[in-house]
Amino acid sequence: MNHQTIGLFAQPVTRVDLDIDGVAKFFDTVIKGSGGESNQDRGFGDTGLVHYHNKENVFKVYDELAELGDRITEAANFVYTEVMNFQSDLFITNAWFNECSVGSSQFMHTHSNSVLSGTLYLRTDENTDIQFQRPGSSEVQNILEDSPDTNRDNKYGYNFHFPTCTFNVRNGVCLFWPSYMKHGYHNNQTPNRLSLSFNLMPKSFNSMYNPYFSS
């Protein structure tokens, strides 16, 4: 049947490819190599996942990463204003590295105190993926409605009905998504999987409230 479909109220996940030359080496030699335990935070209930500078902004901590932070901010502003149609520019509130060993997982979670979140992938292989989960059925579906067949692929390629969607990623891929979206991965098979995650806030809300304070 000839038809058109509008992705009404869809949850946008946007991909931007960035140059990451030297970033993984900088992490290995400077951040992990000399930082010791002082900048590490073990993943919740999972010693195979380690966060580095989890409560800081690595783009402020290391001058060598400042230019990368500027490029991520530029891409985030494009997503926020041109894809999601908001008005304010964004600023990065925190940014940290994640290293994960084989067999470990990142539990499904959201990010608070931010409007846009993202991850830049630095060390991946063919097994590296991330999973997103749609809002609970009570939020998007009337209790009297029929339930979709989540085991059957849609012949048009639409994925609105799936409870989760999984994307394979590679080095240099930077994904952005609304911070309220649940995301994570299970049973990592990438040796020393490495990524850089970040959160952003708008410099102003509704042209009145300004949460941005320049350091």
N, C-alpha and C positions, 0 to 999 in steps of 0.2 A: 504494500500500500504506500503510495506517495504521500509523504507527510513531513512536517517540520516539528522539532521539539525544542522547547526553550528550557535551559537549565535553571529553572526558577529556584531561588534560595540555595543554589549549589555552594559547596564549600571549596573555595579556590586554593589549589596548590600550584605554585608557579615555579618553574625551573629557569635559572639563569646560569650559564656556564662562565666560570671565572678562571683566570690564570693563577695557578697555585705553585708555580715553580719555586722550590726552596723552602716552602712552608713546613712540610713534613720533616725535612732535615733540621730546620730550626727547632722544631719541637723536640726531636730526638736528642740533639746536642745541647741545647740551651735550657729548655723547660724541663724535660724529663731527666736529662743528663746531669744537671747541676742543682735542680730545685729540691731534690730529696722529698721527704714527706711533707714539707712545709706548704706546698701548693697542691697537695693531693686530697681528694675526697672520695672515699670508696662508695660505689653505687649502693643504693638501699638494698640490703640483704643479698648482695651479690659482689663478692670480692674480685670477680673477673672483669668488672667494669670500673674504671678509674676516671674521675673527673679532675682536671687540673685548672686551678683558679676558678672554681665553680661559682664563687660569690663575688668575683671581680670582673673587670673588663680587660682582657689581655691586650686589647689595642691601646689601652692607656698604660698598662704595666710595661710593655715592651715597645720601644720606639720603632724597632724593626718591623713591627706588624701594623703600624699606624696607617700606612698607605693601603694595606689590604682592608682595614676597617673602613676607610673612606670609600673604597669600591663597593663593599657590601652595603654601606649606607646608601650610596647612589642607587644600587639595584633595588634595595628595599623601598626607597622613596618612589621609584617607578612602579613597583608592585602596589604600593599603598594608594598612590594617587591615580595612576593610569589604569590599573587592573581592577582595584577594589573601589575606586572612585571617591576616596576621602580627600580632604583638602590640605591637612597639615603635613609638614615635613616631619620625619622621624629622627630620633637619636637612639643610639645603642645604650642600653642600661647595663647589661652584663654580657660577657662573651667568654667562653671557656672551651678547653679541649677535652675530648672524650676518647679514651683508648680502651678497647674491649678485646679480651682473649677469646679463643675458640671455645665454644660451648656455653658462653655467657649470654645474658639477655639484658635488654632495657625494658622494664615493665611499662605498660601503657600509661601515659600520663599527659597532663596539660601543663602550661606555664602560666603562672599568675603574675600580676603587676606588669603586664605588657599587652600590646594589641597585635603585634606581629612577631612571629618567631621563625627561626630558620636554622639550617645546618649546611655547612660546606664540607664536602667529602674529600679527604686528603689521602687516605690509604684504603683502597678497595680491591675487590676482585669480582669474578663472575657471580659469587654468592652473596654479595653485599646488597641488602635491601632495607627498606623502611616500610612500616605498615601504619595506615591511618584508619581510625574508627569513626563512623558517623555518629551523630548524637543518638541517644537512646530512643527506642521506638515510642516511648511515652511523650517525647518532645516533638516528634514529627509525624505521628500516625494516630488517628482516632482508634479507640479500642474496638470499634465495630467494623473497621475496614478489613478487607481481605489481606492476608500476608503474602508478600512476594515470594517467588521460588528463588531462594538465594543459591541453590545448587545448579541452576541452569544459566549458562551464558546467554546474554542478550544478543540476538542475531544482528543488531545494529551497532553493537559495541558499547552501548550505554551501561554505566555502572551505578546508576542512582539507587538500585535496589540492594546492592551488596552491603552487608554490615561492616565489612572492612575492605580496604584496597591496599595492595602491596606493590611497591615500585622498586625495581632494581636501579641502583645508582652506581656511578663510576667517579673516578678522580676528577675534581674540578666542577662537579655538579653542585649547585647551591640551590636548595629548596626553601621556599618561603610559604608560610601558611598562617591563618588566624590562630592566635595563641590558645584559644579555647578548644582546638581540635586535639583529640587524644592521638598519640603516636608512640611508636616503640618498635622493637624487633625481638625475635625469639631465636635462641640456639644459634648464635653467631658462628659462622664457619670461616670467617676471614681472619687470618692470623694478624694480631695487633691492629685490628680495625681502628682507624683514626679519623676523627671528624672534629669540626669546630662549630659549636652551637652558639646562638645569640638570641637576645630578646630586644625589642625596640618599643619605644613609646612615642606618641606624637608630641611635638613641641607645644601644641595648644589644643584645647578641647572646645569645640563650638565657638572658636574665636574669642573666648573669654578667659578660661582658666589656663595658666601657663605652668606646666610642671618641669620645664626645661631650665636647668641651671648650668651654665657653662663653667667648666673648671679652669 
